[in-house]
Amino acid sequence: MNFSEFKNLVLEKAKEFNLTKEHLIRLRTELFHAKVYYDDIGDLYEDLHTKPIKTEACLIPLLFGLTKKCNLNENIELIQTRPGSSGGI
């Protein structure tokens, strides 16, 4: 799945939830980082469904039913995708 397909799927799933303004802001941030993930690492959709999810800070796994809640007070942990990169995912 490419990023465009992933983004469309996430936005369709988001319509099924009654998201607050804070959730929509978090979703926008997560989609930005998802784009970086797709550009630098690979298929985030596949990785979400095959690798363990270690945090409840992210909204996208909740939309796919992979976690039970999203804790907006928890910071999203970012990692460097390349040496010298800034922004991370």
PyMOL commands that place a pseudoatom at each C-alpha (Angstrom):
pseudoatom trace, name=CA, resn=MET, resi=1, chain=A, elem=C, hetatm=0, pos=[0.000, 0.000, 0.000]
pseudoatom trace, name=CA, resn=ASN, resi=2, chain=A, elem=C, hetatm=0, pos=[1.393, 3.430, -0.844]
pseudoatom trace, name=CA, resn=PHE, resi=3, chain=A, elem=C, hetatm=0, pos=[1.030, 6.537, 1.327]
pseudoatom trace, name=CA, resn=SER, resi=4, chain=A, elem=C, hetatm=0, pos=[-1.871, 8.000, -0.652]
pseudoatom trace, name=CA, resn=GLU, resi=5, chain=A, elem=C, hetatm=0, pos=[-3.910, 4.810, -0.233]
pseudoatom trace, name=CA, resn=PHE, resi=6, chain=A, elem=C, hetatm=0, pos=[-2.955, 4.657, 3.454]
pseudoatom trace, name=CA, resn=LYS, resi=7, chain=A, elem=C, hetatm=0, pos=[-3.992, 8.279, 4.044]
pseudoatom trace, name=CA, resn=ASN, resi=8, chain=A, elem=C, hetatm=0, pos=[-7.347, 7.747, 2.321]
pseudoatom trace, name=CA, resn=LEU, resi=9, chain=A, elem=C, hetatm=0, pos=[-7.997, 4.632, 4.404]
pseudoatom trace, name=CA, resn=VAL, resi=10, chain=A, elem=C, hetatm=0, pos=[-7.089, 6.454, 7.633]
pseudoatom trace, name=CA, resn=LEU, resi=11, chain=A, elem=C, hetatm=0, pos=[-9.402, 9.364, 6.776]
pseudoatom trace, name=CA, resn=GLU, resi=12, chain=A, elem=C, hetatm=0, pos=[-12.242, 6.945, 5.975]
pseudoatom trace, name=CA, resn=LYS, resi=13, chain=A, elem=C, hetatm=0, pos=[-11.717, 5.175, 9.308]
pseudoatom trace, name=CA, resn=ALA, resi=14, chain=A, elem=C, hetatm=0, pos=[-11.590, 8.541, 11.114]
pseudoatom trace, name=CA, resn=LYS, resi=15, chain=A, elem=C, hetatm=0, pos=[-15.099, 9.350, 9.848]
pseudoatom trace, name=CA, resn=GLU, resi=16, chain=A, elem=C, hetatm=0, pos=[-16.396, 6.378, 11.848]
pseudoatom trace, name=CA, resn=PHE, resi=17, chain=A, elem=C, hetatm=0, pos=[-15.190, 7.962, 15.115]
pseudoatom trace, name=CA, resn=ASN, resi=18, chain=A, elem=C, hetatm=0, pos=[-16.415, 11.101, 16.848]
pseudoatom trace, name=CA, resn=LEU, resi=19, chain=A, elem=C, hetatm=0, pos=[-12.978, 12.737, 16.995]
pseudoatom trace, name=CA, resn=THR, resi=20, chain=A, elem=C, hetatm=0, pos=[-12.324, 15.836, 19.080]
pseudoatom trace, name=CA, resn=LYS, resi=21, chain=A, elem=C, hetatm=0, pos=[-10.287, 18.800, 17.878]
pseudoatom trace, name=CA, resn=GLU, resi=22, chain=A, elem=C, hetatm=0, pos=[-7.301, 17.452, 19.826]
pseudoatom trace, name=CA, resn=HIS, resi=23, chain=A, elem=C, hetatm=0, pos=[-7.633, 14.075, 18.108]
pseudoatom trace, name=CA, resn=LEU, resi=24, chain=A, elem=C, hetatm=0, pos=[-7.769, 15.730, 14.673]
pseudoatom trace, name=CA, resn=ILE, resi=25, chain=A, elem=C, hetatm=0, pos=[-4.604, 17.697, 15.453]
pseudoatom trace, name=CA, resn=ARG, resi=26, chain=A, elem=C, hetatm=0, pos=[-2.879, 14.468, 16.567]
pseudoatom trace, name=CA, resn=LEU, resi=27, chain=A, elem=C, hetatm=0, pos=[-4.102, 12.699, 13.412]
pseudoatom trace, name=CA, resn=ARG, resi=28, chain=A, elem=C, hetatm=0, pos=[-2.623, 15.422, 11.206]
pseudoatom trace, name=CA, resn=THR, resi=29, chain=A, elem=C, hetatm=0, pos=[0.716, 15.064, 13.002]
pseudoatom trace, name=CA, resn=GLU, resi=30, chain=A, elem=C, hetatm=0, pos=[0.640, 11.285, 12.699]
pseudoatom trace, name=CA, resn=LEU, resi=31, chain=A, elem=C, hetatm=0, pos=[-0.127, 11.465, 8.975]
pseudoatom trace, name=CA, resn=PHE, resi=32, chain=A, elem=C, hetatm=0, pos=[2.891, 13.752, 8.510]
pseudoatom trace, name=CA, resn=HIS, resi=33, chain=A, elem=C, hetatm=0, pos=[5.093, 11.207, 10.269]
pseudoatom trace, name=CA, resn=ALA, resi=34, chain=A, elem=C, hetatm=0, pos=[3.453, 8.367, 8.325]
pseudoatom trace, name=CA, resn=LYS, resi=35, chain=A, elem=C, hetatm=0, pos=[4.534, 10.077, 5.084]
pseudoatom trace, name=CA, resn=VAL, resi=36, chain=A, elem=C, hetatm=0, pos=[8.122, 10.181, 6.358]
pseudoatom trace, name=CA, resn=TYR, resi=37, chain=A, elem=C, hetatm=0, pos=[7.843, 6.495, 7.293]
pseudoatom trace, name=CA, resn=TYR, resi=38, chain=A, elem=C, hetatm=0, pos=[6.641, 5.577, 3.804]
pseudoatom trace, name=CA, resn=ASP, resi=39, chain=A, elem=C, hetatm=0, pos=[9.410, 7.643, 2.196]
pseudoatom trace, name=CA, resn=ASP, resi=40, chain=A, elem=C, hetatm=0, pos=[12.248, 6.323, 4.370]
pseudoatom trace, name=CA, resn=ILE, resi=41, chain=A, elem=C, hetatm=0, pos=[11.296, 2.869, 5.656]
pseudoatom trace, name=CA, resn=GLY, resi=42, chain=A, elem=C, hetatm=0, pos=[8.401, 1.223, 3.859]
pseudoatom trace, name=CA, resn=ASP, resi=43, chain=A, elem=C, hetatm=0, pos=[4.793, 0.152, 4.200]
pseudoatom trace, name=CA, resn=LEU, resi=44, chain=A, elem=C, hetatm=0, pos=[3.448, 1.445, 7.519]
pseudoatom trace, name=CA, resn=TYR, resi=45, chain=A, elem=C, hetatm=0, pos=[0.086, -0.299, 7.067]
pseudoatom trace, name=CA, resn=GLU, resi=46, chain=A, elem=C, hetatm=0, pos=[1.766, -3.686, 6.819]
pseudoatom trace, name=CA, resn=ASP, resi=47, chain=A, elem=C, hetatm=0, pos=[4.115, -2.927, 9.711]
pseudoatom trace, name=CA, resn=LEU, resi=48, chain=A, elem=C, hetatm=0, pos=[1.209, -1.857, 11.948]
pseudoatom trace, name=CA, resn=HIS, resi=49, chain=A, elem=C, hetatm=0, pos=[-0.445, -5.206, 11.342]
pseudoatom trace, name=CA, resn=THR, resi=50, chain=A, elem=C, hetatm=0, pos=[2.685, -7.372, 11.707]
pseudoatom trace, name=CA, resn=LYS, resi=51, chain=A, elem=C, hetatm=0, pos=[4.832, -5.681, 14.375]
pseudoatom trace, name=CA, resn=PRO, resi=52, chain=A, elem=C, hetatm=0, pos=[3.942, -5.162, 18.045]
pseudoatom trace, name=CA, resn=ILE, resi=53, chain=A, elem=C, hetatm=0, pos=[2.558, -1.749, 19.035]
pseudoatom trace, name=CA, resn=LYS, resi=54, chain=A, elem=C, hetatm=0, pos=[4.359, -0.560, 22.161]
pseudoatom trace, name=CA, resn=THR, resi=55, chain=A, elem=C, hetatm=0, pos=[2.435, 2.640, 22.935]
pseudoatom trace, name=CA, resn=GLU, resi=56, chain=A, elem=C, hetatm=0, pos=[-1.052, 4.054, 23.177]
pseudoatom trace, name=CA, resn=ALA, resi=57, chain=A, elem=C, hetatm=0, pos=[0.132, 7.520, 22.142]
pseudoatom trace, name=CA, resn=CYS, resi=58, chain=A, elem=C, hetatm=0, pos=[-0.852, 7.102, 18.492]
pseudoatom trace, name=CA, resn=LEU, resi=59, chain=A, elem=C, hetatm=0, pos=[-4.327, 7.480, 17.040]
pseudoatom trace, name=CA, resn=ILE, resi=60, chain=A, elem=C, hetatm=0, pos=[-3.856, 5.584, 13.765]
pseudoatom trace, name=CA, resn=PRO, resi=61, chain=A, elem=C, hetatm=0, pos=[-3.588, 2.116, 15.425]
pseudoatom trace, name=CA, resn=LEU, resi=62, chain=A, elem=C, hetatm=0, pos=[-6.823, 2.897, 17.295]
pseudoatom trace, name=CA, resn=LEU, resi=63, chain=A, elem=C, hetatm=0, pos=[-8.597, 3.689, 14.028]
pseudoatom trace, name=CA, resn=PHE, resi=64, chain=A, elem=C, hetatm=0, pos=[-7.572, 0.273, 12.671]
pseudoatom trace, name=CA, resn=GLY, resi=65, chain=A, elem=C, hetatm=0, pos=[-8.697, -1.486, 15.866]
pseudoatom trace, name=CA, resn=LEU, resi=66, chain=A, elem=C, hetatm=0, pos=[-5.144, -2.430, 16.856]
pseudoatom trace, name=CA, resn=THR, resi=67, chain=A, elem=C, hetatm=0, pos=[-5.274, -0.630, 20.225]
pseudoatom trace, name=CA, resn=LYS, resi=68, chain=A, elem=C, hetatm=0, pos=[-8.147, 0.120, 22.583]
pseudoatom trace, name=CA, resn=LYS, resi=69, chain=A, elem=C, hetatm=0, pos=[-7.422, 3.806, 23.282]
pseudoatom trace, name=CA, resn=CYS, resi=70, chain=A, elem=C, hetatm=0, pos=[-5.284, 6.798, 22.369]
pseudoatom trace, name=CA, resn=ASN, resi=71, chain=A, elem=C, hetatm=0, pos=[-3.598, 8.695, 25.184]
pseudoatom trace, name=CA, resn=LEU, resi=72, chain=A, elem=C, hetatm=0, pos=[-3.170, 12.280, 23.944]
pseudoatom trace, name=CA, resn=ASN, resi=73, chain=A, elem=C, hetatm=0, pos=[-1.109, 13.113, 27.046]
pseudoatom trace, name=CA, resn=GLU, resi=74, chain=A, elem=C, hetatm=0, pos=[1.561, 10.616, 26.027]
pseudoatom trace, name=CA, resn=ASN, resi=75, chain=A, elem=C, hetatm=0, pos=[4.206, 11.948, 23.645]
pseudoatom trace, name=CA, resn=ILE, resi=76, chain=A, elem=C, hetatm=0, pos=[4.839, 10.184, 20.360]
pseudoatom trace, name=CA, resn=GLU, resi=77, chain=A, elem=C, hetatm=0, pos=[8.320, 8.677, 20.400]
pseudoatom trace, name=CA, resn=LEU, resi=78, chain=A, elem=C, hetatm=0, pos=[10.258, 9.709, 17.287]
pseudoatom trace, name=CA, resn=ILE, resi=79, chain=A, elem=C, hetatm=0, pos=[13.228, 7.872, 15.827]
pseudoatom trace, name=CA, resn=GLN, resi=80, chain=A, elem=C, hetatm=0, pos=[15.864, 8.987, 13.348]
pseudoatom trace, name=CA, resn=THR, resi=81, chain=A, elem=C, hetatm=0, pos=[15.300, 7.339, 9.988]
pseudoatom trace, name=CA, resn=ARG, resi=82, chain=A, elem=C, hetatm=0, pos=[18.621, 8.348, 8.435]
pseudoatom trace, name=CA, resn=PRO, resi=83, chain=A, elem=C, hetatm=0, pos=[21.891, 9.752, 9.752]
pseudoatom trace, name=CA, resn=GLY, resi=84, chain=A, elem=C, hetatm=0, pos=[21.632, 13.539, 9.882]
pseudoatom trace, name=CA, resn=SER, resi=85, chain=A, elem=C, hetatm=0, pos=[17.874, 13.586, 9.437]
pseudoatom trace, name=CA, resn=SER, resi=86, chain=A, elem=C, hetatm=0, pos=[15.693, 15.876, 11.466]
pseudoatom trace, name=CA, resn=GLY, resi=87, chain=A, elem=C, hetatm=0, pos=[12.056, 15.339, 12.199]
pseudoatom trace, name=CA, resn=GLY, resi=88, chain=A, elem=C, hetatm=0, pos=[12.115, 11.570, 12.577]
pseudoatom trace, name=CA, resn=ILE, resi=89, chain=A, elem=C, hetatm=0, pos=[9.079, 9.338, 12.680]
for i in range(1, 89): cmd.bond("trace and resi %d" % i, "trace and resi %d" % (i + 1))
show_as sticks, trace
zoom trace
